[in-house]
Amino acid sequence: MSVERGWELPLLLVGAFRAIAEDLHDQLADAGHPGARPIHGFALQAVGPDGVTVSELGRRLGVTKQAAAKTVASLQTLGYVHRVAHPEDQRAALVKRAALGNEMLALSAQIFGRIHAEIAERLGRAELEELEAALTGIASERAPKLGDLPGWLR
């Protein structure tokens, strides 16, 4: 790729990300999760096993409190999270993953494993390992931390 065409690399990376994300969400829909969207997986990971306030979720995702509240409302409608009383602050509520949210995350992990195996078969294991190593190097030098990624994708 020449210098004049260097702008294509980020587009190829985003295109690959989209293809993998769309494959994941098609498979999630087929498995009973038709409403799942990419932000939902990021948000459920950010909620964590112990739960968070909406404000903390916003910080973890790199979005405003209002955007986090909107995401929580969507997740709650789908049955992926529920709100419980905060044990230390009567004015706040904790957002916690529901069983269905945990199920969706576990299923996503299985599907990502299958997608990874399919890509390894298409590219070859050694080539995929080289690609992953190269991308890891780029990510560790310049990209936001993985936890900052959702806010980057607004």
Helices and strands as residue ranges (DSSP letters): G 3-5, H 8-30, H 38-47, H 54-61, H 65-78, E 81-85, E 93-97, H 99-123, H 125-141, G 146-148, H 149-152
